[in-house]
Amino acid sequence: MRMSPPPATSDRNRPWALAALPPLPAVALRLLELVSKEGTDLRDIVRMIESDPAFAVELLRAANSARFSFSEPVASLHQATLVLGLDFVKSLAITVALRVYVKNALKAPALARCWRHSLACALLSEELASASGVKPEPVYAAGLLHDVGRIGLLAAYPNEYSNMLGVSTEFGFDILCSEQDLFDIDHCQAGAWLAREWQLPEAIVRTAACHHQDVPEGTGTLSLVALGCRLADSLGYSVLPTHNTWAFEEICARLPMRVEERYHSNPNQLRKRISSRLESLM
């Protein structure tokens, strides 16, 4: 059943289903801008994170997760960067920023599954980028945000969206069509709208809009994230339990040869590695 739109907002261009969403925190927007730039100065990143004490605490909590097993706690952002490396701190900061944004809604099982899928997609896309000789941080960010439209709809309407997922799974309905029927917008369109509203890089806008379409050839951001998304599904991190996933071998056949050689024969090792990283980010 189609939901009734709420009263019109002052922004006539905003889809009604996204009217109740809060803006992305300023620290997250600034982080995404910095990570997408070449030659980002570490000092700029540290100063920006330190300007938001609550966010800085969240990042240090994640850095001190059990997975890293430091002999002594990481007490500062500078120390975290030295111990973990600048690239990892960038990715971790983006993850924490989005997790803070959806924190209250993560109690819903459907959103928790969506968050886990987004994290797995980001981690796998990052690995694919590194193996392809592509700068990994922007690809990680695009992977993390590829389903931001779904996260937005779930955060705004947790019960309605969760019920729709259940019905779509039970009866095999197309998820994009079900979203259109219920919200007058699907999560790809919603993600592209939010990415533009938040003035995110065009690569993130395009990835949010097109990740369910045919996977383009090459090692562009959309290609890597689309394959990372399908890898996440094949390893058991799909949003829909009965989602029609690609076989692992089929995905590997789409990878550049030098990347395929790394993944083709080790799905169990890949799943174990991603699972370990996921636990430190959830």
Secondary structure as the mmCIF struct_conf table of DSSP 4:
data_model
#
loop_
_struct_conf.conf_type_id
_struct_conf.id
_struct_conf.beg_label_comp_id
_struct_conf.beg_label_asym_id
_struct_conf.beg_label_seq_id
_struct_conf.end_label_comp_id
_struct_conf.end_label_asym_id
_struct_conf.end_label_seq_id
HELX_LH_PP_P HELX_LH_PP_P1 ARG A 2 PRO A 6
BEND BEND1 PRO A 7 PRO A 7
HELX_LH_PP_P HELX_LH_PP_P2 ALA A 8 THR A 9
BEND BEND2 SER A 10 SER A 10
TURN_TY1_P TURN_TY1_P1 ARG A 12 ASN A 13
BEND BEND3 ARG A 14 ARG A 14
HELX_RH_3T_P HELX_RH_3T_P1 TRP A 16 LEU A 18
TURN_TY1_P TURN_TY1_P2 ALA A 19 ALA A 20
HELX_LH_PP_P HELX_LH_PP_P3 LEU A 21 PRO A 25
HELX_RH_AL_P HELX_RH_AL_P1 ALA A 26 VAL A 35
TURN_TY1_P TURN_TY1_P3 SER A 36 SER A 36
BEND BEND4 LYS A 37 LYS A 37
TURN_TY1_P TURN_TY1_P4 GLU A 38 GLY A 39
HELX_RH_AL_P HELX_RH_AL_P2 LEU A 42 GLU A 50
TURN_TY1_P TURN_TY1_P5 SER A 51 SER A 51
BEND BEND5 ASP A 52 ASP A 52
HELX_RH_AL_P HELX_RH_AL_P3 PRO A 53 ALA A 63
TURN_TY1_P TURN_TY1_P6 ASN A 64 ASN A 64
BEND BEND6 SER A 65 SER A 65
TURN_TY1_P TURN_TY1_P7 ALA A 66 PHE A 68
BEND BEND7 SER A 71 GLU A 72
BEND BEND8 SER A 76 SER A 76
HELX_RH_AL_P HELX_RH_AL_P4 LEU A 77 LEU A 84
HELX_RH_AL_P HELX_RH_AL_P5 LEU A 86 VAL A 102
HELX_RH_3T_P HELX_RH_3T_P2 LYS A 103 LYS A 107
BEND BEND9 ALA A 108 ALA A 108
HELX_RH_AL_P HELX_RH_AL_P6 PRO A 109 ALA A 131
TURN_TY1_P TURN_TY1_P8 SER A 132 GLY A 133
HELX_RH_AL_P HELX_RH_AL_P7 PRO A 136 LEU A 145
TURN_TY1_P TURN_TY1_P9 HIS A 146 ASP A 147
HELX_RH_AL_P HELX_RH_AL_P8 VAL A 148 ALA A 156
HELX_RH_AL_P HELX_RH_AL_P9 PRO A 158 PHE A 171
TURN_TY1_P TURN_TY1_P10 GLY A 172 GLY A 172
HELX_RH_AL_P HELX_RH_AL_P10 ILE A 175 PHE A 183
BEND BEND10 ASP A 184 ILE A 185
HELX_RH_AL_P HELX_RH_AL_P11 HIS A 187 GLU A 197
TURN_TY1_P TURN_TY1_P11 TRP A 198 GLN A 199
HELX_RH_AL_P HELX_RH_AL_P12 GLU A 202 CYS A 210
TURN_TY1_P TURN_TY1_P12 HIS A 211 HIS A 212
BEND BEND11 GLN A 213 GLN A 213
HELX_LH_PP_P HELX_LH_PP_P4 ASP A 214 PRO A 216
BEND BEND12 GLU A 217 GLY A 220
HELX_RH_AL_P HELX_RH_AL_P13 THR A 221 SER A 234
TURN_TY1_P TURN_TY1_P13 LEU A 235 GLY A 236
BEND BEND13 VAL A 239 LEU A 240
TURN_TY1_P TURN_TY1_P14 PRO A 241 THR A 242
HELX_LH_PP_P HELX_LH_PP_P5 THR A 245 ALA A 247
HELX_RH_AL_P HELX_RH_AL_P14 PHE A 248 ALA A 253
TURN_TY1_P TURN_TY1_P15 ARG A 254 ARG A 254
BEND BEND14 LEU A 255 LEU A 255
HELX_RH_AL_P HELX_RH_AL_P15 MET A 257 TYR A 263
TURN_TY1_P TURN_TY1_P16 HIS A 264 SER A 265
HELX_RH_AL_P HELX_RH_AL_P16 PRO A 267 LEU A 281
#
